[in-house]
Amino acid sequence: MAAALRGRAGPGGAPALWRLQSRRQSSFDVAVVGAGIVGLAAARELLQRHPSLALAVLEKEQEPAHHQSGHNSGVIHSGIYYTPGSLKAKLCVQGAALCYRYCDQKGIPYKQCGKGLMALDSPYTGIVDYKQVAQSYARDFQEAGGTILTGFEVTDMDMARESPAQSEDGLKYPVIVRSKKGQEVSCGHIVTCAGLHSDRLARLSGCSPQPRIVPFRGDYLLLKPQKSYLVKGNIYPVPNPRFPFLGFHFTPRMDGSVWLGPNAVLAFKREGYKPLDFSPGDFLDAVTYSGLWKLVLRNVSYGLGELYRAFSLSAQVRQLQRFIPELTTNDVLRGPSGVRAQALDSEGNLVDDFVFDGGSGPVGSRILHVRNAPSPAATSSLAIAAAIADEAQRRFQL
């Protein structure tokens, strides 16, 4: 039997301790797949707009924000260097304002420490613990009557043949969602916010296989505490438009540490946070995709440079010395890693904006897929949630 996720409030209003509770309800009007920060924000927004609906979030891990949402740099981006007029830029600017307001309302600590972009100062940039923000979204959702089912890894979606839940229009909850453990829930509609597995869920539901997700691991260095005085705010390079996720930067953290990096190398496992993590299925998915080879062949020198820096501490420090010349290899330690769910089309082009879509057919027509929510998705989460809710209302006639 699946379990519902509950929490006790901790500092800042975020759940400090999660406990599992047996669930009895198995039918929902809307199921959101993925308890990352975007999925939780979307579920929260939908329930705020439609409090009479039965909503659930399905999560394969035992806690929310376990992957991308819990392995990012924690920056609240201002949006100044995203393509003007893009959905990404618009949602980032809106999302940053909403993020600051939400943290103020919930008492979640943050620092508005600013960012230097070459010679430009961006005082609106800040830092926050996004895992704490995501857990607060989860608490809001549960307190409003929503259900979070953990340990529920979605492996199948199909139309129900018959159901006791009937309405005058036929089946009220016609879609059956099954987990790897054999659990089932029935629902009327589905919203997927699956990050690193978004393309797989799309294929599972009969929707378009494009764009594909190719995982890139980003490794950070840590500035030794005695050298933290060197960094007083976020320091970012001007991004390369061909590789918007590349570029070493300096990121102060809420705990007082300073992260340096990251690099970007192909990950051999979609949730592989260590250099030697390997999944045969994930590896084959990546290396048999023509889009990846087209990207690699066009950018061999970039790729080799990133791979070299992944193993060479001195090479990474040389990148950082462009901004702080006195920095040395003795001032840094190897730190944490994250994996970016990079959407890539069949021509080898990086998909750098948000992609929402659905499909046709009995199951596909009842699904809204959030196919690509790249950085700054955490900053933009509340704005993205509003966009998702708008689209869900239009498609599902909620």
C-alpha positions, 0 to 999 in steps of 0.5 A: 500500500502506498503511503501519504506524506505528512510533516510537522512544522519546523523553523520557517514553517517548513516540515522538519520531520516527515512520517508515513501514514497509510492511505485509504483514498485511491481516486483523485480528480487530478494526480501530479507526478513528481514532488519536486519544487515545480510539481509541489508548487503546481499541486498547491496552486491547483488546490488553491484554485479548486479546493473541492477537487481531490488532488494527489502528488505521486512521488517515487522517493520517500521525501519531496525535493530529493533530486534537482530541487534538493541539489541546486545552488540555491540562487534566487535569480533576477532574470537579467541575462535570459533571452528578452521576451522568452517565457523563461525570462518572464517567469523568472522575473515574476517568480523571483518576486513571488519567491521573496514574498512567499518566504516573507509570509512563511518566515523562510530565511533568505539573503538578498546578497546581489550578483556581479555579472562582469561589471554589472551589479544585480542587487535583486539576486538572492539565495535561499534553501529551495528544499525548505521552500519545497517542503513548505509548498508540500505542507501548504498542499497537505493542509489544504486537503491534498495527498502526497503518496511517496514510494510511488514510482509511476511505471504504467498509465492506462484507461480503466475498463470499468470503475465503481466511480461513475458519473452521468458522463461515464467514468469519473476517474478513467485513468489508472496509474500504476507504480513499480510496486503494483500500487494503483490510483485512478484519476481524472487527469494527470499533470507530470512534473518529472524532471529527469524522467519527463521524456519517459513519462511522456512516452509511457502515456503515448505522447511525443518522445521529443524533446529527450532528456540527457543528464549533465552532472555539475560538480561544485567545489567548496571554498574553505571557511577561512577564505569565505571573506573573498566572496561577498555575493554571487559572482557570475560570468556572462553566459555563453548563449550556445551553452547556457548552463556552462560557466563557473560562478561563486555562490554563497549558501544559507549555511555560510558555505560558498559553492564554486562551479559547476562544470557540466559533463554527461552523467551516466545515470540520470540520478548519478551524483558521483563520477562513477555512478552508472546505469546501463539503461540511462547510459544506452538511452543517452549514447544511442540518441542521435541528438546527443551525437550531433551536439557532441560533434559540433562541440568537441573542444567544449566537451573535452574541456569540461571533461578535463576540468571534471578531473583536474582541480587546478583546471577548475581553479584557473577558471575561477581565478578569472574573477578572484586571481588570488584563489589557489588550489589550497583554498578549495575542496571538492563539494557536492554535485547535481544533475541537470535534466537537459532537454535536447532535440533530435538535431542536437539543439539544447532546449533552453525554454520551458516546454508544456505539452500533452497528447492525443488518444484516451490517455494522452488527451488527459495529460499535461506534461511539463517537459522542460523546466530548466534553471531557473525553475526553482526561482520561477516555481510559483510563476510556473505553477500559475502557468501550469494551472492555467493550462490545466484549466484550459485543457481539462475544463476544471 
